[in-house]
Amino acid sequence: MRAEPVDILRLPEGEPLPAWVARLDRLAFGDAWTGLAPHEALWGIPDLAFARWSRVPAAGEAELLRIAVAPEARGRGLGRQLLEACQRDLAEEGLVFLFLEVRPTNAPAIRLYEACGWEPCGRRLRYYGDGEDALLFQRVG
């Protein structure tokens, strides 16, 4: 199902994280990360979804650190809209080599990444604290 287009904002550099980002972070991951480091960027759909990236402009690379959609908003295509907007913006900055890691048991996320042109490129054994592996994905272009 394709969601109605939504406004996706990019948090201005140096701005504190909005409270809704911390709330979604805790809901999706059990903890909330602190403010953005100078090399990080965050896109969001206020109160509904966010994507946090680490950027390495000198290498033309970016890594998706976290993406979260509020439980009540899942299945509406918001994650895809958000990820596609990030990919476009990053490409405009010259960041065309994109990477991420995901739990093999996170089937909805894997479907999203594959639908947005990501391809598996490796595996990190026992990567997560509970011993689960991480699947590595990449996207070029």
N, C-alpha and C positions, 0 to 999 in steps of 0.2 A: 504494500500500500504506500503510495506516495503522499507525503504531507503537503499541505498548503505551504507555499514559500513563506519563510519567516525571516525576520531581521537578525542577522548574525553580527555581533559586535566583536571588536578586538580591543582588549583591555589596553589602554595607553601605557607605555613603558613608565615604570616608577610608581604606578598607582597601586594602592593596597588591594588585595583580593576582596571582592564583595562577599558578604556573609553567605549568600546563596551558593557560592562556589564551595565554601567549606562544608556546607550542609550536604551538597551532592557528593562531595569527596568522601565524607563519612558514610553516607548511605551506600555508595558503590564499593568503597575500599576498606571501610572500617576505621579509617583515620583521615585526617586532613593535613595536607602539606601546607607549609607556610608560604609567605609571599614569593613572587617570582624572582629568580636569579637574573642578573643582567642579560644572560644569553637565552632566556626563556621568553615564550609568548603564550598568550591565552586568548582563545576565541570562545564566545559563548552565546547561548540563547537564554537570556536572563530567566532564572528560576527553573529552567528545564534541562539544560545541557551545557557542557563545556569540554574543551579539548586543550590540553597543556602540552607544549612542544619545547624541546631543547633545540637550539639552532647553532650551526657551525658554518657561518657564511664563507670562510676561507676555503672550506672543502665542498661547498654547495650542498651540505647535508642538513637534515633535521630528523629528530627522533620524536615520535609520539610517546609522551610519557604517561599520560592518562587521558581517557575520554570517558565521560559519564553522562547518562541520560536518566532523569528522574524516573523512578519506577512507574508513576502514573502516566508518563509520556512515552513510554517504550512502545515499539510497534507502529509508530506513526511516521517513520521516515526522517525524524529529526537528526538522528545520529549520522545518517547518510548525507543530509544537507550540510551539516556541520563539517564533516570530514571532507567533503568535496570543496567547500568554501576554503578550508584551511589549505588544502592541496593547491588550489588556484592561487591563493595569496602567497604561499611559500614559493611557488614557481615564479611568480612575478618578482620575488626577491632574489631569484637565482638559486633557490634551494630545491633541487630537483631529485636528489638522492634521499629518499625517505625510508625510515626504518621504524620498527616497533617490535615488541614482544607481547605474547598473549598466552594465557593458559590453554592447553589443548582441550580442556573441558569447557571452555567458554565458546560454545558453538555459535550463539548469536553474534558475538564479536567477530569471529572468524568469517562468518557469512558476510558481514558488513565489509570487512577488509577486502575480501575476494571480489565482492560486487563493485568496489571502488578501485579495482585494478592492482591490488597488492598480491604478491606471490610469496610462498614460503621459501626461505633461503637457509634455514638451519634450525638447530635445537640446542638449548642450554639445559643440561641434565641437572635435576634437583635444584633448580634456580630459585624457586619460591621457598619461603620459610617453612612451609608444610611439606617440602620435599617434591612438590610437583614440578615437572619440567616446564620450560618456556619454549614456545614455538617462535621462531624469528621470521619476520616478513619484511619485504622490501618493495618499494615502488620507485620506478625511475621515470621521470618525465612529467 
